[in-house]
Amino acid sequence: MINTAYKLLAQLPLGTPNPDDNTPIDFTDPFDVIVFVILPILMVIFYVIWKKKQKNNK
């Protein structure tokens, strides 16, 4: 009885995003390349530069 209740509570409601609905990243689309490749690299570079400036100011 308890196992059945857990299975019913663990179901996803209709109309909500589901992990099975994901599609792979399309690297031929310029938006995907910018968002998933270029921006993270720039964020890491700017973070390293910012940390070096903070270290030099102290």
Backbone hydrogen bonds, N-H to C=O, Kabsch-Sander energy under -0.5 kcal/mol:
donor,donor_aa,acceptor,acceptor_aa,energy
5,A,1,M,-1.7
6,Y,2,I,-2.2
7,K,3,N,-1.9
8,L,4,T,-2.0
9,L,5,A,-2.0
10,A,6,Y,-1.5
11,Q,8,L,-0.7
16,T,13,P,-1.3
21,D,18,N,-2.0
22,N,19,P,-1.0
27,F,25,I,-0.9
29,D,26,D,-1.5
33,V,29,D,-1.8
34,I,30,P,-2.5
35,V,31,F,-2.7
36,F,32,D,-2.6
37,V,33,V,-1.6
38,I,33,V,-1.9
39,L,34,I,-2.7
41,I,37,V,-1.5
42,L,38,I,-2.5
43,M,39,L,-2.5
44,V,40,P,-2.0
45,I,41,I,-2.3
46,F,42,L,-2.8
47,Y,43,M,-2.0
48,V,44,V,-2.3
49,I,45,I,-2.3
50,W,46,F,-2.4
51,K,47,Y,-2.6
52,K,48,V,-2.1
53,K,49,I,-2.1
54,Q,50,W,-2.3
55,K,51,K,-2.0
56,N,52,K,-2.1
57,N,53,K,-1.7
58,K,54,Q,-0.8
